[in-house]
């Protein structure tokens, strides 16, 4: 399947990453003003890194590295709606189907259990998704999830981005797709904080000649149309805290 056809197929689900929304209130909130598909904004910069918000799904975002997060497997978890989002607006489902079900297969078989901060790097076949590399990061037991975990997850994501030598990457938590209630702005802020803290550690090590890496130029945080602005509030707050 050509990538262009994939983009058309999932256009209706571009909110799919739905980075920060809660499934219980999503449909009510989308009746209000929402950002259109492909809306993007640079919310600010920290240490020369542009922090971008984007209304896009993880299967279609064009990027050297796409990071997506998954919980430990429970039968049919990303497909059962509710609490998971319906397939048409579920980014993880689109991502999985674009890769011929490999994410579900890995999780169901235990080859990638999704334990907290567990990672797996996948090289997608050409023409399947927009990213050259896909990094899965585990979120652990969904019943024990707290927003603070996203700071650690974002830190791991940055570590892997530096190791891979990319200069930009996209990050999708996929919390709403999995049916997890989460505070939009808070999760967004933790995503920025974890990434920048990890980056600054390596900058320090580089000054001691103990680390070598390509500078990160941009981090793109994917969000659903109804939550783009709210996510931006958390992102800008985190940026301001670093730039004081």
C-alpha positions in Angstrom: 0.0 0.0 0.0 1.3 3.4 -0.9 1.7 6.0 1.9 -0.5 8.4 0.0 -3.4 6.0 0.2 -2.8 5.5 3.9 -3.1 9.2 4.6 -6.4 9.3 2.8 -7.7 6.3 4.7 -6.9 7.7 8.1 -7.7 11.4 7.5 -10.9 11.0 9.5 -8.7 9.8 12.4 -6.1 12.4 12.5 -7.1 13.2 16.0 -6.1 9.7 16.6 -3.0 10.2 18.7 -5.4 12.1 20.9 -2.5 12.8 23.1 -4.3 14.3 26.0 -8.0 13.8 25.8 -10.3 11.7 28.0 -12.7 9.3 26.2 -15.6 10.2 28.4 -15.8 13.8 27.3 -14.3 13.7 23.8 -17.5 13.7 21.7 -19.0 16.5 23.7 -16.0 18.7 23.3 -15.6 18.2 19.6 -18.8 20.2 19.1 -16.9 23.2 20.3 -14.1 24.9 18.3 -11.5 22.5 17.2 -8.2 22.7 15.4 -8.3 21.3 11.8 -6.2 18.3 10.7 -2.5 19.1 10.1 -2.7 22.2 12.2 0.7 22.9 13.7 2.3 25.5 15.9 5.7 26.1 17.4 4.8 26.8 21.0 8.3 27.9 21.9 11.9 26.9 22.1 14.2 25.5 24.8 17.9 25.3 24.4 17.5 25.7 20.6 14.9 22.9 20.4 11.6 24.0 18.8 8.6 22.4 20.6 5.8 21.9 18.1 2.2 20.9 18.5 0.6 19.0 15.6 -2.9 17.7 14.8 -1.8 14.4 13.3 -1.8 10.7 13.8 1.3 8.5 14.5 0.7 6.4 11.3 0.9 9.5 9.0 3.3 11.9 10.6 6.4 12.3 8.4 9.4 12.0 10.7 12.7 10.2 11.1 11.5 8.8 14.4 7.9 8.3 15.7 7.5 7.5 19.4 4.2 5.8 20.5 3.3 4.5 23.9 1.4 1.3 24.8 0.2 -0.3 28.0 0.6 -4.0 29.0 -1.7 -6.0 26.8 -5.2 -6.9 27.7 -7.4 -8.8 25.3 -8.7 -6.5 22.5 -7.7 -3.4 24.5 -7.2 -0.9 21.7 -10.2 -2.2 19.8 -12.8 -2.4 22.5 -14.9 0.8 22.5 -15.6 2.1 25.0 -13.3 2.7 26.8 -11.0 2.7 23.8 -11.8 5.2 21.1 -13.8 4.0 18.1 -11.6 2.7 15.3 -12.3 5.7 13.0 -10.6 8.0 15.5 -8.1 5.7 17.2 -4.5 6.4 16.2 -3.1 3.3 17.7 -5.5 1.1 15.7 -4.5 2.9 12.5 -0.8 2.5 13.4 -1.3 -1.2 14.1 -3.3 -1.8 10.9 -0.8 0.1 8.8 1.8 -2.4 10.0 -0.4 -5.4 9.4 -1.2 -5.9 13.1 2.4 -6.3 14.2 1.9 -4.1 17.3 -0.9 -6.3 18.6 0.9 -9.4 17.7 4.0 -8.4 19.6 2.0 -7.3 22.7 -0.3 -10.4 22.7 2.6 -12.8 22.3 4.6 -11.2 25.0 7.5 -10.4 22.7 6.9 -6.8 23.7 5.1 -6.8 27.0 4.7 -3.0 27.4 6.1 -3.0 30.9 6.8 0.5 32.2 9.6 2.2 30.2 10.3 -1.0 28.2 11.3 -0.1 24.6 11.2 -1.7 21.2 12.6 -0.1 18.0 10.9 -1.1 14.7 12.0 -0.4 11.2 8.7 -0.1 9.2 8.6 -1.4 5.7 8.7 1.3 3.0 5.2 2.8 2.3 3.5 1.6 5.5 3.7 4.6 7.8 5.2 8.1 7.6 8.1 7.5 10.0 11.4 5.9 9.1 11.7 4.4 12.6 9.0 3.6 15.2 9.9 3.4 18.9 7.4 1.8 21.2 7.6 2.7 24.9 5.7 0.7 27.5 3.4 2.4 30.0 3.0 -0.6 32.3 -0.3 -1.6 34.0 -3.0 0.8 32.9 -4.6 0.6 36.3 -1.5 2.1 37.9 -0.9 4.9 35.4 -0.2 8.4 36.6 0.5 11.5 34.5 3.9 11.8 36.2 5.0 8.6 34.3 5.0 10.6 31.1 8.1 12.6 32.3 10.1 9.4 32.5 8.6 8.1 29.2 9.6 11.4 27.5 13.1 11.1 29.0 13.5 7.6 27.6 12.3 8.9 24.2 14.9 11.6 24.2 17.6 9.2 25.2 16.7 6.9 22.2 16.5 9.9 19.8 20.0 10.9 20.7 21.3 7.4 20.5 19.8 7.0 17.0 21.3 10.3 15.9 18.0 11.9 14.7 17.7 15.7 14.8 13.9 15.7 15.2 11.2 13.3 16.3 7.4 13.0 17.0 5.9 11.8 20.2 2.4 10.4 20.8 1.3 9.1 24.2 -1.9 7.3 22.8 -3.5 7.6 26.2 -7.0 8.4 24.9 -6.8 5.7 22.3 -6.4 3.2 25.1 -9.3 4.7 27.0 -7.3 6.3 29.7 -8.6 9.5 31.5 -5.7 12.0 31.6 -5.3 15.7 32.3 -4.4 17.2 29.0 -2.1 20.1 29.9 -0.4 18.2 32.7 0.6 15.3 30.5 1.8 17.7 27.8 3.9 19.5 30.3 5.5 16.3 31.5 6.3 15.3 28.0 8.3 18.5 27.5 9.9 18.4 30.9 11.2 14.8 30.6 12.6 15.4 27.2 14.4 18.6 28.0 15.8 17.3 31.3 17.3 14.3 29.5 18.7 16.5 26.8 20.4 18.8 29.3 22.0 15.9 31.0 23.7 14.9 27.7 24.7 18.5 27.0 26.4 18.5 30.4 28.1 15.2 29.6 29.2 16.5 26.2 30.9 19.5 27.9 32.9 16.9 29.9 33.7 15.0 26.7 31.6 12.1 27.9 28.8 12.2 25.4 28.6 12.9 21.6 25.3 13.5 19.8 23.6 15.5 17.1 21.7 18.4 18.5 17.9 18.0 18.5 16.2 20.7 16.5 12.5 19.9 17.0 10.2 17.7 19.0 6.6 17.4 17.7 3.9 16.4 20.1 0.9 15.0 18.4 -2.6 15.9 19.5 -6.2 15.5 18.6 -8.1 18.5 17.1 -10.3 19.1 20.2 -7.3 19.2 22.5 -4.6 21.0 20.5 -5.0 24.3 22.4 -5.2 22.7 25.8 -2.1 20.7 25.1 -0.4 23.9 24.1 -1.2 25.5 27.4 0.7 22.7 29.2 3.6 22.9 26.7 4.0 26.6 27.0 4.0 26.4 30.7 6.7 23.9 30.7 8.7 25.9 28.2 8.4 29.0 30.4 9.7 27.1 33.4 12.9 26.2 31.6 13.4 29.6 30.1 13.2 31.6 33.4 
